Amino acid sequence: MAGRCRALAVGLLVLAAVGCAEERGIIGPPLPDPPFDPELAANSIYSLRFAADNAIVAQVRTIAEVLGLSAPRANRVAHAQLRGSSDRVDLLRTLEPRSLERAVANVAASRARGARTPLFPINVLGKEFVFDASIDAYVEYGDGGPENGVRFELYVVDLSSGLPALPLRPFGFVDLMDESDAVSARLRMRAFDTSGGGTRRVADYLVDGAFASDANGVSVSLLAEGFAEDQNGRFDFELDELLEFDDAAGMTYVTSTHRVLSAEGTEVRLRVGGDLSADGSHADLLFRMDIDGSAGRTLVDLSVVNGAQAGEIRQAGRVEALVEGTVEAPVFIDAAGRGFTNAELAALDEILFGIDDVLAFAGEAYVPLADVFAY
């Protein structure tokens, strides 16, 4: 009897062991990371290219220009879309630091005397403006704007000119509001689409600028947070830029962290650090971009010195591609030694352009505040 009990016990242990083995087999070991697919990684950030020509941001830039808050310029949106005609070093210069320095130095000096410099002239507060195509300018329409800011009619913009397209096609309005305090100048932008019969909020973000000055120069901290959307999708973003201007050395030192989340769920985090000479003769920059998208997590580490670049692209911790060459003509080396197809090389190029797309969007988001400072 005891032998039969022992045999039964052994049999139960064997069955239990087999059951565990089968259970382990059902669950299985962790699946290996999928092979690197440059095209999938590039497609996951494709929508970011639309961020730089967001209609709302383009409209606010146009408003600043036609009001005379900034000098008219060649349309940066159309320019940025011509890949190869601009690079990420140029994009970091789009804030025009020398003119911005002069503007913020005036603000800083005014506040040092205890004065509060408003973002808008007091005579336009609470006013609403519409576009007059006969003079290519906004004109006062009447009251109806926010108490601490101004309201402008929104129109479909001709991206080739940066002005409202003809015939004028209004689709909503934008409120620019001064929410500054004793420490920083803060511009709030809210845009609404009324073309569908209702009033739909299509943009709402803050741009905050804080300043400090000493005998060596001026430092500017720019923050932007909120969202903007148009027919190309919605982008939630957090932008943080620190620019330090050293007049004696003739250098601008850049430290930035940007986060952009597209409607498709792709999240891109970009960190930039380095320095740019005021005369454009030297740039020494480090870029680190994390992409969480449909291809998993992709990481780009890149250093750029006077246009020459070196770095790597990793996925799931594996080095997949080495980057050499220049910003305008990158060279990719397959770290695994299997060789890239032409389509994969083009996709790798698109991944690097993701850096440019984020920088372009950040530059456009900051433009309204920078332009307002210059009035």
Secondary structure as the mmCIF struct_conf table of DSSP 4:
data_model
#
loop_
_struct_conf.conf_type_id
_struct_conf.id
_struct_conf.beg_label_comp_id
_struct_conf.beg_label_asym_id
_struct_conf.beg_label_seq_id
_struct_conf.end_label_comp_id
_struct_conf.end_label_asym_id
_struct_conf.end_label_seq_id
HELX_RH_AL_P HELX_RH_AL_P1 ALA A 2 ILE A 27
BEND BEND1 PRO A 29 PRO A 29
HELX_LH_PP_P HELX_LH_PP_P1 PRO A 30 PHE A 36
HELX_RH_AL_P HELX_RH_AL_P2 PRO A 38 SER A 44
TURN_TY1_P TURN_TY1_P1 ILE A 45 ILE A 45
HELX_RH_3T_P HELX_RH_3T_P1 TYR A 46 ASP A 53
HELX_RH_AL_P HELX_RH_AL_P3 ALA A 55 VAL A 66
TURN_TY1_P TURN_TY1_P2 LEU A 67 GLY A 68
BEND BEND2 LEU A 69 SER A 70
HELX_RH_AL_P HELX_RH_AL_P4 ARG A 76 GLN A 81
BEND BEND3 LEU A 82 LEU A 82
TURN_TY1_P TURN_TY1_P3 ARG A 83 GLY A 84
BEND BEND4 SER A 85 SER A 86
HELX_RH_AL_P HELX_RH_AL_P5 ARG A 88 LEU A 92
TURN_TY1_P TURN_TY1_P4 ARG A 93 LEU A 95
HELX_RH_AL_P HELX_RH_AL_P6 PRO A 97 ALA A 112
TURN_TY1_P TURN_TY1_P5 ARG A 113 GLY A 114
BEND BEND5 LEU A 119 PHE A 120
HELX_RH_3T_P HELX_RH_3T_P2 ILE A 122 VAL A 124
TURN_TY1_P TURN_TY1_P6 LEU A 125 GLY A 126
STRN STRN1 LYS A 127 ASP A 132
TURN_TY1_P TURN_TY1_P7 ALA A 133 ASP A 136
STRN STRN2 ALA A 137 ASP A 143
BEND BEND6 GLY A 145 GLY A 145
TURN_TY1_P TURN_TY1_P8 GLU A 147 ASN A 148
STRN STRN3 GLY A 149 TYR A 155
STRN STRN4 VAL A 157 ASP A 158
TURN_TY1_P TURN_TY1_P9 LEU A 159 GLY A 162
STRN STRN5 LEU A 163 PRO A 164
BEND BEND7 LEU A 166 PRO A 167
STRN STRN6 PRO A 170 ASP A 178
BEND BEND8 ALA A 182 VAL A 183
STRN STRN7 SER A 184 ASP A 193
TURN_TY1_P TURN_TY1_P10 SER A 195 GLY A 196
BEND BEND9 GLY A 197 GLY A 198
STRN STRN8 ARG A 200 ASP A 214
TURN_TY1_P TURN_TY1_P11 ALA A 215 ASN A 216
STRN STRN9 GLY A 217 ASP A 230
TURN_TY1_P TURN_TY1_P12 GLN A 231 ASN A 232
STRN STRN10 GLY A 233 ASP A 246
TURN_TY1_P TURN_TY1_P13 ASP A 247 GLY A 250
STRN STRN11 MET A 251 SER A 262
TURN_TY1_P TURN_TY1_P14 ALA A 263 GLU A 264
BEND BEND10 GLY A 265 GLY A 265
STRN STRN12 GLU A 267 SER A 277
TURN_TY1_P TURN_TY1_P15 ALA A 278 ASP A 279
BEND BEND11 GLY A 280 SER A 281
STRN STRN13 ALA A 283 GLY A 293
TURN_TY1_P TURN_TY1_P16 SER A 294 ALA A 295
STRN STRN14 GLY A 296 VAL A 305
TURN_TY1_P TURN_TY1_P17 ASN A 306 GLY A 307
STRN STRN15 ALA A 308 GLN A 315
TURN_TY1_P TURN_TY1_P18 ALA A 316 GLY A 317
STRN STRN16 ARG A 318 GLY A 325
STRN STRN17 THR A 326 THR A 326
BEND BEND12 VAL A 327 ALA A 329
STRN STRN18 PRO A 330 ASP A 334
TURN_TY1_P TURN_TY1_P19 ALA A 335 ALA A 336
BEND BEND13 GLY A 337 ARG A 338
HELX_RH_AL_P HELX_RH_AL_P7 ASN A 342 PHE A 373
TURN_TY1_P TURN_TY1_P20 ALA A 374 ALA A 374
#
